Amino acid sequence: MLIHLISDLMKNKELNAQFQTDPVSVFKKYQIEAKNQLKKEGIEGISEAITEEIKNFFSHETPIYGWPGGIMEISSIEPTQRSAGEAIGEVIIHGQSFNDIENEKEVSIVLISGAMKQYIAKDFQILSEEKIAASFPYSIPAGTYVLAIIKEESVLAKLPNALTVA
């Protein structure tokens, strides 16, 4: 597979040297058939070939989001509206794959305003694979908020226009 060849070329100086002098034997070793097409089409051809290999792998070997229990998603929250000056209170988050959160201390549930101001839930509890209860015991300014589940700097799931404060 081309993806393996590229990975190995990046890590293995001996293979890289062999590839520079005898690319045909390296292509044979990795069972790569379309070497002329790759040479002619350059980086775009290589990109397309790798994309095709990845698509083929996932369509035959593993469901695309099958690591381990599916992709985490937020489908809705309750409530969806609050009045300005009123504490947000408990928010019930509906979705899937919430049990994939291994360590709750590494994860934050955040409301994000259009001005990128973040309001972090004081605490939360995973109630089931499909439900989380989060506590926002304070009021926030009027606006429309995105709800996100964040681990370190990665967004695990988000729901745009999740909460409106008016």
SERO-4910 file (N, C-alpha, C, O; in steps of 0.05 Angstrom, whole numbers):
BEGIN
 pado doro    nc1    nc2    nc3   cac1   cac2   cac3    cc1    cc2    cc3    oc1    oc2    oc3
  Met    A     17    -24      0      0      0      0     18     25      0     38     26     13
  Leu    A      9     45    -15     24     69    -17     27     84      9     48     95     15
  Ile    A      7     83     25      8     97     51     30     85     69     44     99     83
  His    A     33     58     68     55     45     83     82     53     72    101     58     87
  Leu    A     84     54     46    110     62     33    118     90     43    141     94     51
  Ile    A    100    108     41    106    136     49    114    137     78    134    150     86
  Ser    A     99    124     95    106    123    124    133    111    128    149    122    143
  Asp    A    139     89    115    165     76    118    188     94    107    210     94    118
  Leu    A    183    107     85    203    125     73    210    148     93    233    156     94
  Met    A    191    157    108    195    178    126    212    169    150    226    185    163
  Lys    A    210    143    157    223    133    181    249    118    176    266    115    193
  Asn    A    252    107    152    274     88    146    293     99    125    286    101    102
  Lys    A    317    107    135    336    120    117    346    100     96    351    108     73
  Glu    A    349     75    103    359     55     84    338     51     61    346     49     38
  Leu    A    313     49     68    292     46     48    291     71     30    288     69      6
  Asn    A    294     94     42    295    119     27    317    119      7    314    127    -16
  Ala    A    341    110     15    364    109     -3    359     89    -25    365     94    -49
  Gln    A    347     66    -19    340     46    -39    320     57    -59    322     53    -83
  Phe    A    300     72    -49    280     84    -66    292    104    -85    283    106   -108
  Gln    A    312    119    -76    326    139    -93    340    125   -116    341    136   -138
  Thr    A    351    102   -112    367     88   -133    351     68   -149    356     64   -172
  Asp    A    331     55   -136    316     34   -150    286     35   -141    277     17   -127
  Pro    A    271     55   -150    244     58   -141    226     34   -150    207     27   -137
  Val    A    232     22   -173    216      0   -183    215    -23   -164    194    -34   -159
  Ser    A    238    -31   -153    239    -53   -134    224    -46   -108    211    -64    -96
  Val    A    225    -21   -100    210    -13    -76    180    -14    -81    165    -23    -64
  Phe    A    172     -4   -104    144     -6   -111    134    -35   -112    112    -41   -102
  Lys    A    150    -53   -123    143    -81   -123    140    -92    -95    121   -106    -89
  Lys    A    159    -85    -78    159    -95    -50    133    -87    -36    122   -102    -20
  Tyr    A    123    -63    -42     99    -53    -30     74    -58    -47     52    -48    -41
  Gln    A     77    -73    -68     55    -81    -86     39    -57    -97     15    -57    -97
  Ile    A     55    -38   -106     42    -13   -117     44    -16   -147     65    -18   -159
  Glu    A     20    -16   -160     17    -20   -188     19      5   -205     31      5   -227
  Ala    A      8     27   -196      4     51   -212     27     70   -210     23     95   -209
  Lys    A     52     61   -211     75     79   -207     77     99   -230     85    122   -224
  Asn    A     71     92   -254     72    111   -277     51    133   -273     57    157   -278
  Gln    A     28    126   -265      7    146   -260     15    165   -237     11    189   -239
  Leu    A     27    154   -216     35    170   -193     57    190   -203     57    213   -195
  Lys    A     76    180   -219     97    197   -229     86    220   -246     95    243   -244
  Lys    A     67    213   -264     56    232   -282     39    253   -268     39    277   -275
  Glu    A     23    245   -248      4    262   -235     16    277   -211      3    295   -200
  Gly    A     40    270   -202     53    284   -181     38    281   -154     26    261   -149
  Ile    A     41    302   -138     30    301   -111      0    297   -110    -11    284    -92
  Glu    A    -15    308   -130    -44    305   -131    -51    276   -136    -70    265   -124
  Gly    A    -36    262   -153    -41    233   -158    -35    217   -133    -50    198   -127
  Ile    A    -13    224   -119     -7    209    -94    -28    214    -74    -37    195    -60
  Ser    A    -38    238    -71    -59    245    -52    -85    229    -58    -97    217    -40
  Glu    A    -92    228    -83   -116    214    -91   -113    184    -86   -132    171    -77
  Ala    A    -89    173    -92    -85    144    -88    -86    137    -58    -98    117    -51
  Ile    A    -75    154    -41    -76    149    -12   -104    151     -2   -113    134     14
  Thr    A   -119    171    -11   -147    174     -3   -163    150    -11   -180    140      4
  Glu    A   -158    140    -35   -172    116    -45   -166     91    -28   -183     75    -21
  Glu    A   -140     88    -20   -132     66     -3   -146     67     24   -156     47     34
  Ile    A   -148     91     35   -161     94     61   -191     88     59   -202     74     76
  Lys    A   -204     98     38   -232     93     34   -237     63     31   -256     52     43
  Asn    A   -220     50     15   -223     21     11   -220      6     37   -235    -13     43
  Phe    A   -200     13     53   -195      0     78   -219      2     96   -229    -18    107
  Phe    A   -230     26    100   -252     30    119   -278     17    108   -294      8    124
  Ser    A   -282     16     82   -306      5     72   -306    -25     74   -328    -38     74
  His    A   -283    -38     76   -281    -67     77   -274    -78    105   -284    -99    113
  Glu    A   -257    -63    119   -246    -74    144   -262    -65    169   -268    -82    186
  Thr    A   -268    -40    171   -278    -29    196   -299     -7    189   -294      8    170
  Pro    A   -321     -5    203   -338     18    199   -322     43    203   -305     44    221
  Ile    A   -327     64    188   -310     87    188   -308    100    215   -287    111    222
  Tyr    A   -328     99    231   -327    111    258   -326     89    279   -337     94    301
  Gly    A   -315     67    273   -317     44    291   -295     42    312   -290     19    320
  Trp    A   -283     63    320   -261     61    340   -269     76    365   -269    100    364
  Pro    A   -275     64    387   -285     37    390   -315     35    388   -325     15    378
  Gly    A   -329     56    396   -358     53    396   -373     73    379   -397     76    382
  Gly    A   -360     85    361   -373    105    343   -363    132    349   -349    137    369
  Ile    A   -371    151    333   -362    178    336   -381    192    356   -405    189    356
  Met    A   -369    207    374   -385    222    394   -400    244    380   -388    260    365
  Glu    A   -425    246    386   -442    267    374   -461    279    395   -469    265    413
  Ile    A   -467    304    392   -488    317    408   -511    322    389   -508    336    368
  Ser    A   -535    311    395   -558    315    377   -576    338    387   -588    351    371
  Ser    A   -578    341    413   -595    363    424   -588    367    453   -574    351    466
  Ile    A   -599    389    464   -597    394    493   -624    404    503   -641    412    488
  Glu    A   -628    401    529   -651    412    543   -641    428    567   -625    417    582
  Pro    A   -650    452    571   -667    468    554   -651    480    531   -626    479    530
  Thr    A   -665    492    512   -652    505    489   -653    535    492   -641    550    476
  Gln    A   -669    545    512   -671    574    515   -670    581    545   -680    566    562
  Arg    A   -659    604    551   -659    615    578   -662    645    575   -656    657    555
  Ser    A   -671    658    597   -673    687    597   -647    699    608   -634    687    625
  Ala    A   -640    722    597   -616    736    607   -620    742    636   -642    750    645
  Gly    A   -599    739    652   -600    744    681   -609    719    697   -606    719    721
  Glu    A   -619    699    683   -627    674    696   -604    654    695   -591    651    675
  Ala    A   -600    640    717   -579    619    717   -587    597    696   -610    590    694
  Ile    A   -567    588    682   -572    567    662   -582    541    676   -601    528    667
  Gly    A   -569    534    698   -577    511    713   -568    485    700   -547    484    687
  Glu    A   -583    464    705   -576    438    693   -584    436    664   -606    444    656
  Val    A   -565    426    648   -570    422    619   -567    392    614   -547    380    622
  Ile    A   -587    380    601   -585    352    594   -577    351    564   -589    363    547
  Ile    A   -555    337    559   -543    335    533   -550    307    522   -544    287    534
  His    A   -562    307    498   -569    282    485   -550    277    461   -543    296    448
  Gly    A   -543    252    457   -525    246    435   -518    217    435   -534    199    442
  Gln    A   -493    211    427   -483    184    427   -454    182    433   -439    201    430
  Ser    A   -446    158    442   -418    151    448   -406    167    472   -382    171    473
  Phe    A   -423    176    490   -413    191    513   -397    173    532   -380    183    547
  Asn    A   -401    147    532   -385    129    548   -356    127    539   -340    116    554
  Asp    A   -350    138    516   -322    138    506   -305    158    522   -281    158    519
  Ile    A   -318    175    538   -303    193    555   -291    176    578   -305    168    596
  Glu    A   -265    172    576   -252    153    595   -246    167    622   -248    154    643
  Asn    A   -238    191    622   -230    205    646   -244    232    647   -236    251    633
  Glu    A   -265    234    663   -281    259    664   -265    283    672   -272    306    666
  Lys    A   -243    279    687   -226    302    695   -211    315    672   -202    338    675
  Glu    A   -208    301    650   -194    311    627   -213    325    607   -204    336    587
  Val    A   -239    325    612   -259    335    593   -274    358    605   -279    359    629
  Ser    A   -281    377    588   -297    400    596   -321    402    578   -320    395    555
  Ile    A   -343    411    590   -367    417    574   -369    447    575   -370    459    596
  Val    A   -371    459    551   -368    488    549   -390    500    531   -397    488    510
  Leu    A   -400    523    539   -417    539    522   -399    561    511   -385    574    526
  Ile    A   -400    564    484   -383    584    471   -400    604    456   -417    597    440
  Ser    A   -395    629    462   -411    651    449   -399    657    422   -378    648    415
  Gly    A   -414    673    407   -404    682    380   -379    698    382   -363    699    363
  Ala    A   -374    711    405   -350    726    410   -327    709    422   -307    719    431
  Met    A   -332    682    421   -312    662    430   -308    663    461   -288    652    470
  Lys    A   -326    675    476   -325    674    505   -334    647    513   -355    637    503
  Gln    A   -320    634    532   -327    607    540   -338    606    569   -327    620    586
  Tyr    A   -358    590    572   -370    586    599   -369    556    604   -383    540    591
  Ile    A   -353    548    623   -348    520    628   -368    510    649   -373    523    670
  Ala    A   -379    486    645   -397    474    664   -382    469    690   -359    460    690
  Lys    A   -395    475    713   -383    471    739   -377    441    743   -356    434    753
  Asp    A   -395    424    735   -391    396    736   -410    382    716   -428    395    706
  Phe    A   -405    356    712   -423    341    694   -422    312    702   -403    303    715
  Gln    A   -443    297    694   -444    269    700   -454    255    675   -474    263    663
  Ile    A   -440    233    667   -449    217    645   -471    199    656   -466    181    673
  Leu    A   -495    203    646   -518    187    656   -521    161    640   -530    141    651
  Ser    A   -513    162    615   -515    138    598   -498    142    573   -486    164    570
  Glu    A   -497    123    556   -483    125    530   -494    149    514   -480    160    498
  Glu    A   -519    157    519   -533    177    503   -541    202    518   -555    219    507
  Lys    A   -532    205    544   -542    227    559   -521    236    580   -509    220    594
  Ile    A   -518    263    581   -500    275    601   -516    298    615   -531    312    602
  Ala    A   -513    300    641   -524    323    655   -501    342    663   -481    333    675
  Ala    A   -503    367    655   -482    387    660   -494    410    676   -517    417    672
  Ser    A   -478    421    694   -488    442    712   -474    469    705   -450    471    706
  Phe    A   -491    489    699   -481    516    694   -496    534    714   -516    546    707
  Pro    A   -486    536    739   -501    549    760   -497    580    760   -495    592    781
  Tyr    A   -497    591    736   -493    620    734   -507    630    709   -513    615    691
  Ser    A   -512    656    708   -524    668    684   -502    676    665   -479    681    673
  Ile    A   -509    678    640   -491    686    619   -504    707    601   -529    708    601
  Pro    A   -489    723    587   -501    745    571   -518    734    549   -516    711    540
  Ala    A   -536    751    539   -554    744    517   -537    737    492   -516    748    487
  Gly    A   -547    718    477   -533    709    453   -540    680    446   -556    667    460
  Thr    A   -529    670    425   -532    643    417   -506    628    421   -485    639    414
  Tyr    A   -508    605    433   -484    590    442   -481    563    429   -501    549    424
  Val    A   -456    556    424   -448    529    415   -443    513    441   -431    524    459
  Leu    A   -452    489    442   -444    471    464   -423    452    454   -426    440    433
  Ala    A   -401    450    468   -379    432    460   -369    415    483   -369    423    506
  Ile    A   -360    391    476   -346    374    494   -317    374    486   -311    367    463
  Ile    A   -300    383    504   -272    388    497   -254    372    514   -258    370    539
  Lys    A   -233    360    502   -212    346    517   -186    360    509   -179    360    485
  Glu    A   -172    371    528   -148    387    524   -155    408    503   -171    426    509
  Glu    A   -144    408    479   -151    428    459   -167    416    436   -171    430    416
  Ser    A   -176    391    439   -191    378    418   -221    379    424   -230    374    446
  Val    A   -237    385    404   -266    385    406   -275    356    400   -271    347    378
  Leu    A   -287    343    420   -297    316    415   -324    316    402   -330    298    386
  Ala    A   -340    335    409   -367    338    396   -377    366    401   -369    379    421
  Lys    A   -394    376    383   -405    403    387   -432    404    374   -439    389    355
  Leu    A   -448    423    384   -475    428    374   -477    458    370   -480    472    389
  Pro    A   -477    467    345   -481    496    339   -509    504    347   -528    488    347
  Asn    A   -512    529    355   -539    540    361   -553    524    382   -578    520    380
  Ala    A   -539    514    401   -550    496    421   -568    510    442   -588    500    450
  Leu    A   -559    534    449   -573    549    470   -576    578    463   -557    591    454
  Thr    A   -600    589    466   -605    617    462   -612    630    488   -629    621    503
  Val    A   -597    652    495   -603    668    519   -613    695    509   -599    709    495
  Ala    A   -638    701    517   -650    726    507   -660    743    530   -671    765    525
***
